Each structure stands twice: as C-alpha cells, then as structure tokens.
Amino acid sequence: MQRLICVVLCIPSSHINIYISFCIVQGTVLNSWKVVWVVLSDDGVEFFKRKADSAPKGMIPLKGAVLTSPCQDFSKRALVFKLSTGKNQDHFFQATHLEERESWVKDIKRAITCLQGGVKFARKSTRRSIRLPDTINLSELCILMRDQENGVKEQKLEKEKRVYNHCFTGGTVVDWLISKDKARNRPEALMLATGLLNEGFLQPAGDVSKQGVEGGAVSTVLDEPNALYYFADSGFFCEGYSSDEDVIVKDEFRGNIVKQGCLLKQGHRRKNWKVRKFILRNDPAYIHYYDPTKGDEYPLGSIHLRGSVITAVEFVPDAKRYDVDGNLFEIITSDETHYFLQAATSEERKEWIKAIHTVSKTGK
C-alpha cells in the first residue's frame, strides 16, 4: 500500500480551472507529513518538490479512483480525505480548513465521474442545468446578498454539537431573495440559490446541506433550518465543543477568524522558504502561523498587525531566484519587522493583502 507526501495545490494556465490551495499528504517511507506543490488536472494529480519545477515527482491517476471523505484512519488528524487508485494504492491528503477540504473533494469527485463517463471535466453549467434566464447576473446578486446593511445576515449557529460561525440557513437565503423581489416564490428562489451554489458563490456547511449537494436533485439548496451555508471567501469556520473547561484563551486568539489558508513564508535567519498555515484574526489584529503538518494547537509565531504596512512586491532581498516565483507580498510591522510571504496565485495575493490591510486598520 503506497502513501504519499503532503501537498500544495495549484493550477497552471494550461489546465482546467479547479480549486487552488495548499494541502497535506502522508509520506511514503517514514509516514511523515510534508508539503509539496500539486497540480490537479482532468485525469490525475501531479506533485512537485517546488512550484518552479518543470517535471513532477509523481502522479496519481484518477481513472478508476475512489475518494473517501472524511477519512477516519488518523485519530489525531482532522480534515483528512483519502484517494484510492484502481491498483488499490491509498493516498492520504489533509486540508488546512473545512471549506478547503470540501472544495477539493467536490472537484476531484467530479473529475472522477467525468473520466468514468468518457467526457472532459468542466464545472457544471448552471444556466443549462437549471435554466436560469440570461438576464440574471449571479455575481451581482451575490454582491447584493453580502451587503452589510441590506444583505443576508451571517450568524453563529449551533447544530449537532458544533458551532458554525459566519453562516446562514437555506431558508434565510430563500426569504431574502423573495423579500428583495429577486424571486416570485420559494421554488424560483431555490433555483437562484442553487445557481449561486453551483457557481461557487455559496458553499454548504454541515452534513444536511452537503447531503443535499451530493443528492443530485435539480435544486441542491435546501429550504430548511438545519441546512447551513456560507459565502465563499468569508470568515466561516466550524468548531466543536471543548471538553476542557480549564483552557485559558490568550487575548490575541479572541478575535474572529477573518481568513485562513497556507502561504510560503521566508525565514528570518536562514532566509529559506517554508509552507505555513496562516490564521488572520481581528480585534485584536493578529495573524498566527503554524506548521500545517502538525495542526493548529500551537502556533510557530504571531504577527501583531495594528499599524502594519502591507504591500505587493516583485523582489525579495536575500532570496534565490529559484526559491520564489511571483505573487509575493510584504508585511512591515509597527516595530519595523519585515515578513515576506508568497501566495499561490495573483488573485489569492490580492485577497490576503486586502484582508490583512483591513484588519491592520480596524483591529486593536
């Protein structure tokens, strides 16, 4: 049985447009967990030692593969999913947060299904599948829904011993669409909501809504109070109830999570680059970074962002050319400490800069 190494996921322009992120996979010999650069294409998963490498170290074929999520093979590791090939080889992946895992699982399953049917993988065409009129602009509709004053209100909801932050129910979405004259009735509102879900503007949270997505019905958004959803790229996160009532939370961890994910970070001493998971919180304004192979319990370090300057850069001092490949940005703290980071894509870099800049101005 073969077990692979830990992963960073990326889509070059020559491949289909699939979800992009960092992920973790288990090592082959020592069963350790490491991070490598991975490309998900329409027929396989290739992984590289470095992003700039031209040849992959290996490939996992998707034809005949089976995906298992969640995978319970590791009691001390959450967010793991397993990809089993047609030759009975198991490959274990670990995502950095829940929505990342669900996005990967969703796209890999679609790619496998397309291979089984002999067709090329592509994201579902919302307009063809649910017959949305050409006059409807889902992107503009999502902007209206996310309006702080008049949009869909994000809530903190408790379901099945879990707390879901920055989410809402399917019924809330339906009610909003009807109240704003975007739909005439509930079936029509469900069609619009399904379009938003298919195009990635909405994401399912919790077992009920995820089962609705996987059920294959025409309307995959459920109009019921137990079906939870959240906006893509929002501050959504899920937490379970803690059994330890004596844990004292440090002040810097009290802020709401604004954004999380993996970035490459340059070390201050050796100037080498390593993948780190970052969690951005506001009020107080902190960003913590972790070893993505060891979980979120103990951060490797933190950056106090109040009064910091965040800018995109094209060059990093003391960095070798092969170590970095664009999408760089810099954080300069109020005490003039410099942090150099690299995102997977230019769009991701823009999102991180915007989020960190906002927190640095509004948080304590």
N, C-alpha and C positions, 0 to 999 in steps of 0.2 A: 504494500500500500504506500503510495507516494504522498508526501506532504510538502507543500510549497512554502515559499517565503513571503514576508509581509510587503505590502503593496502601496504604490502611489499611482493613481489612475489618471489618464489623460487621453484626449482625443486629438490627433493631428488633423490638419485640414483635409487630408486625403481620405479620412474615414468618415463614417456616418456620425451624425451629431447625437451622441449618447451622453448621459450624465458624467460629469467630471469631478473627481475628488481624490483624496488620499484614502487608502485602506490598508489593512494589515493582514499578513498571511503567515502561516507557520512554516518554520524551517525544515529542510529535508533530512539533515543528518542529526543535529542536536535538538531538534524540536523547538528551537528558539523562534522568536517572532521578530522579524526585521521589516524594513521598509524599502521597497523598490518602486520604480516607475512602471506603470502598467497601461497598456492600450487595449481598450475593449472595442473590437471590430464586429462585423456582422457574422463572423463564423468562428471566432476564437478570442482568447485573452492572451496577449503577449506581455512579457515583463522584461524590464531593462534595469541594469545596475544604476545607470544615470539617465537623466532626461535627454541629454545630448547624444547618447549612444545611438549609432545608426543600426546596429544589429541587436535583436533581442537575445536574452539569455535562455529563453524558453517560451513555449506556447501551450495553452490549454485549449484543445479543440472543443467546441460547443455542440457539434453534431453528436446526438445520442446522449448528451449530458443531462444530469438531473440536479436541480437546485433544491436545497433544503434550508428553510429559514422559518423561525430561528433554529439554530443548531445548539443542542444542549450537551455536546460532548465535553465541554470545558466548564466546570463548575465555577471557576473564578474569573471567567471571561464572559462579558456580555456582548451583545450585538454581533455575534459570530454567525456567518452563514457558510454552508458547505456546497461545493461544486463537485459532483461525482461524474467522471467521464464514462464513456462507453466501455472502457477497459477496466472498470472498477477501481480507478485511482481517485482518491479523495483529496480535495484541495480546500483548506480552511482559510476563510477571509474574516477579518474583523473590521467593522466600520468604526468611525470615531464618535458618531452620534446616531440616534434612531432614524431621523429623516434621511440621512445619507445611506444607511443600510437599505431602507425601503426603496429608495430611488434606484440603487444598484440591482436589487432583487427584481424590481419591476422590469428594468431594461434587459437584464440577462434572460429572464423568462420569456420575454417577447422575442429575443433573438433566437432562442432555442426553438420556440414554436414556429417561427418563420423557416428555420432550417428543416424542421420536420415536414413542413408543407411545401418545401421547394421554392419558396419565394424570398425575395430580398427583404431584409429587415428595414422597417421605417416606422417612425412614430405614427400612431393612429391618426387618421384624418377625421377630425371632429366633425367637420361640416358634412362629409359623406356619411359618417356612421349615424349621426343623429339629426341630419337635415336642418342645420342652422341656416337662417337666411343670410345672404351676403351682406346685408346692411348691418349686421351685428359685429361690433369690434370687441372681441373678448379682452384685449389688452386695455382698452379704455374703460371697459366695465370693471375690470379688476382694480384700476386706479381709483375709481369711484367707491368701490367696496372698501378700500383701505384708507379712505379719508378719515382723519382723526375725529372730526366733528359729526359727519353725517354717514359714515360708513358702517360696516359690520363691526360690532364691538367685540374685541378679543377678551377672553375671560380666563379665569383659573378654575378648572372644573375637576372634580374628584369622581373617578369611576373605577370600580373593581380594585380597590387598594392602591390606586395610582393617582397622582396629581398631574394634570395636563395644563401647562401654562401657555398663554397666548393662543388659545384655540376657541372654537365655537361649534355649535351643533349644525347638522344638515338642515334642521327646521329653522334655525336662525337665518341661514342663507336664503332659504325659500321665502320666509317672511319679509326679509329686506328687499328682495327682488320684486315682490308684489307691491310692497309699500312705496317703492320708488318708481312704479309704473314701468318696470323693465320686463314684467311678465303679467299676463292677464289672469292666470290661475296657477295652482300648485303644480300640475303636470308640466305646464310650459316653463315654470321656474326651475323644475327639476332638470329639464333638458338643458337650460342655460348653465346650471350648476355643473352638470355632467360635462359640458363643453369646457368649462373652466378647469375641471379636474383632469380631463384628457390632455389638455394643453399644458398642464403643469402649474397653473396659477394657484390651484388648491391642492393640498396633499391630505391623505387620510391619516387619522391618528386614532389608535386603539383598535381592538380586534373587530368590533362591529363594522366600522367603516371600511376596514381593509378586506373583510369578507365580502362586502358589497362590491368593491372594486374587482375582486377575483371571481365573482359570481357569473360575470359575462352578460348581465342584463343590459338592456338598452340604456336605462337610467342607472348609473352606478353610484350616484349620490343618494343617500338615504334620508328621507324626511322623517326623522325620529330623534328623540332626545339623547339616545345612547350612541348615536353615530357622530363622532367628532372629526373636525377638520381644522386645518390651519393654512395660512398664507405661506407660499414658498418664500424662502429667504427672510422669514420673520424671526422673532426671538423664541419660537416654540421650543419647548423641551419638556420631557416627561421625567417624573421622579417617583420612586416608590416610598412607602412609609418606612422610616428608620426604626430599627428595634433597639437602638442605643439612645436612651434619653439623656445621657450624661455628656454627649458631644457638645463642645462649645465651638460655635462657628466664629471664625475671625471676622472682624469688621469688613475687611476687604473682600470677603466672599458673600456679603449680604446683598449685593446688588443683583438686579435681574440680569439674566443672560441675554445679551443683545445679538451675539453672533459667535459661532464656534466652527472650527474646522482646522485642517492641517496646512502648515506653511513650512518652507525651508527657512532656517534661521542661521545666521553666521555667528560662530562662537567668538567671544571676546579675547580669548587667549591664543588659541591655535588658528583662529580665522577659518576653520573648516565649516562646512555646511551640513546641517542635520535636519531631518524632518521632525517637527514638533507640533503637537496639538495645541491650539490656542483657544482660550475661552475668554471672550470680552464681556465685561460686566459694567453696568452704570451705577452711579450713586451708591458707593464711591466708584470712581472711574479707574478700574484696574483691568489689565489683561494678563492672565496667567498662562504659562506654557508648561507642557507635560511631555514625557516620553510616551508616544502613542502606543507602544507595545506593553506598557505597564499600568494603564488605567488612569483615572482622574483623582485618585485619593490624595496623592502627594505631588504638588507642582514642583518643577525644577527651578522655577523662578517666577517673578511677577514684575510688571512694569506699571508704575503709577502714572496715569495718563493726564491728570489735571495740569493744564498749561503746556502740554506737549505740542510739538510741531510734526505733522505727518505729510510727507511729500513723495511723489513718484520719482525714482532715479533711474538712470541708464547705466551707471557705473558705480562699482563698489571698491573703495581702496583696499589693497592687500588681498584681493580676490583673484584667483587664477581664472583665465578665460573659460576653461572647460568646466569650472565649478558652477557657473551661473549661466542662465540662458534667458535673459529678459524678464519682464513682469516684476521688477524689483521696486521696493519702496523702503523708506527710512522713517524711523521714529526717533525724534530728538526730545528727551525729557526735559523737565524744568531745571534739572541739575546738569544738563548738557551731556547726558549719556546717550550714545548713538547705538541704535539697533537696526540692522539691515535684514530685511525679510524678502522672500520671493514667493509669489503666488503661482498657481498652475496656469492661469490664463490672464489675459489683459482685463477681461471683464471681472474676474474674481479680484484682481488687484484694485480696480475701481471700487468695488463693493467694500473691501476691507478698509481702504483709505477713507471712504465716506463714513463708514460706521465708527471707526476709531476717532476721526475728526469730530463727529457729533458728540461722542462720549467725552472727549477731552474738553469740550466747551461747556457741556451741561452737567457733567458729574462732579462730585466733590473731590 
